Amino acid sequence: MKNPFEERPTYVGLSGIELTEASSEFAAGRIEITENHHQPYGMVHGGVYCTLAETLASTGAAMWAVEQGFAGAVGVANKTDFLRATTGGVLIGEATPIHRGRTQQLWQVNITREEDGKLVAQSQVRLHNVNNTEF
């Protein structure tokens, strides 16, 4: 799948996130961890997990919103729990909807280490369905 984040320099594109699957029902992606993703103690910075979760949830939510006649969807809250320290390798994120309503959506994102499949972070991302007049 062509990575839409490579088309122009953006925060997400610079993060190294690769979108591997995207639909209104499920979004998945991966990120190969480098030293650029570390905080001072040599572990993955919490913002990396939040960025991956927000990106995947926003992608799936926007696709669903457009299917419903909205202009898209934008994140309004991101609650991410960090469950295990990670220092390297590849992280895999998978996003699924919990609730999709007239004005908002709630998506859950599980982030695991590719090497052992262990859950390292879990997020809930709340999104606002954007009307065509809001842009």
N, C-alpha and C positions, 0 to 999 in steps of 0.2 A: 504494500500500500504506500502510495506517495505521501510523504510527511508534509502536511499543510503548513507546519510551523517553520519550514525552511524557505517559504516564499518571500518573506521579508524579515528583517531582524526584529524579534520581539523578545520579551522576557522569557516566555515559554520556549521559544526556539533556542535561545541562548542557554537554557537550562539543560538541554540534551534530551528532553522527553520525546519519545517516538510513539505516535499513535499507531496501534496495531489492529484495532477493530473499533468500529463506531456505528451505532444504530440508535434508534430511539428507545431501545430496550436494554442496551448493554454497550459499554465503552471500555476498552482496555488499552493499556500502553505500558511502556517499559522505559527505564532510564539506567544507563550504565554509570555507576558511581566512580567519580575520580576525586582527587584531592581538592578540586574546586568546590565540591559539594560538602566538604567537612567544616565543622565548627572547630574552635581552637584545640579541643581535646582529641581530635582525630576521628570523631564519629560523624555520621551524616547529620547535617543541620536539619532541625525540625521543619524549617521552611521548605525543604525539598519534598518532604512528605505532603505538606499542605499544598504545594504547587501541583504535584502530581494528582492529588485528589480533586482539587478545584478544576484542573484541566479536563480530567475525564468526566466528572459529573457535569460540567458546563457543556461539554461536547454532546453527550447524550441528551441532556435536558433541552438544549437548543434545537436539536434535531426533532425531538418530540413537539416542542413548542411550535416550530415552523409547520409541522404536519397538522397542528390544530388551528393554524391561521394566525399565529402570533409572529412578531418580527424576530423573536429569539428568546433567550433566557440569560440572565446574569446572576452571578452569585451574590448573596446577601449575608451569608454566615457560613463559616467553615470551622467545625469542631473536630480536631484531630487528636487522637490519643496515640502516644508513642509507646509501643509495647516492648520492643527489643532494640538494643543498640546494633547498628550496622556500620561497618567501616569500608566496605567495598563490594564489588560484584554488581549484579543486576537486580533492580527492584521491578516487580511486576504489579501493576495496579488494575483492579477490575471494579467497575462502577455499575450498580443496578438501582433502579428506582424503588423507593419505599412508598412514596405518595406523589401523585400528580393531580393538581387541582386547577381551578379556574385562574387563580392568581399566583400560586407558588407550587414548587416541587421540592421534594426531599429525596436525595440520593445517598446511598451508602457506598463507600469505597474501601475495599480491602487491599492492603499493600503487603506483598510477601517477597521473601528473598527467593530468587530463581534457583539458587544452588541447593536449598534444602526445603523449600516450600513453606517455611515458617512465617507466620503472620508477624509483621514488624510494626505496623500501624493500621489504625482503622479510623475512618472519617465519616462524618455526616455533613453533607453540603446542602444548604437550603438555597433555592434559586427563585428569582422573580420572573414570571412570564412577562415579556415586554410587548406592549401593544405597538402597532405601527406608528402611532402618534408620539411615542416616547423617545424616538431616536431623532 
